[in-house]
Amino acid sequence: MLASFTMAFGQLNDSRFLKPLLYSLGLSLVVALIALPAGYLGFEWLNQAFL
């Protein structure tokens, strides 16, 4: 089990592993920064529309 952990953390220095990881984390951050305020504003709009 310890060998699998060392192998997994050893991949962090490999650019073939690190580049897609950073791209996916960046994409998820951008989507969250767009989707969360849009969802909040949408619910606020619906709240005002039905009150």
C-alpha positions, 0 to 999 in steps of 0.5 A: 500500500505504501508503494502505491502511495509513493507511485501516486505522489511520484507522478506529481512531477510528471508533466503528462499528469500535472498539465491535465490536472491543472487544466481541469482544476482551472476549468472547474474554478472558472465554471464555479465562478460563473455558475454560482453567481448566475444561479444566485441571481437567477434564484433572486430573480425568481424570488422577486418575480413570484412575490 
